[in-house]
Amino acid sequence: MALVPWRSKEVWDPFRDLSQIQDEMNKLFDFSLGRWPEKLAAESLWTPAIEVKDNKDAFEVKAELPGMKKEDIQVSVHGDQLVIEGEKKEEKDTKEKGFVRSERYYGKVYRAVPLPAEINAEKVKASYKDGVLHLNLPKKEEARPKELKINIE
């Protein structure tokens, strides 16, 4: 048996209960439907994991791009920003289409990484092996830390 809160000397209003039900339903739909645009936006663009090391003379960057071909990856430098983009295309297999579940990602890849110093764009080196993009971004001469020896008297 459900307990009903006791209301002293109130006039029973059936529409108040309906209004509460409508409010709860609105909350439910606002929560679930409000998530769809975020989910669709996140699935349309993939951001690869990266690792950036700051060495004395250069930045070393590793980006995980599993299953991509090096022809489908573009790397560019715009001032102090490194941009990695590309597209992982779905493999078309006409013989077998009866899979049950696929958690592999296919689609566009984009990652912009701000660098704390200007780099020498002409001397950038890149290689791609086993799904990992390796970049060596040499710093400009004026951006390299200078060591000054100070005499102690």
Secondary structure by P-SEA (a helix, b strand, c coil): cccccccccccccaaaaaaaaaaaaaaaaaaaaaaaaaaaaaaabbbbbbcccccccbbbbbbbbcccccccbbbbbcccbbbbbbbbcccccccccccccccccccbbbbbbbbccccccccbbbbbcccbbbbbbbccccccbbbbbbbcc
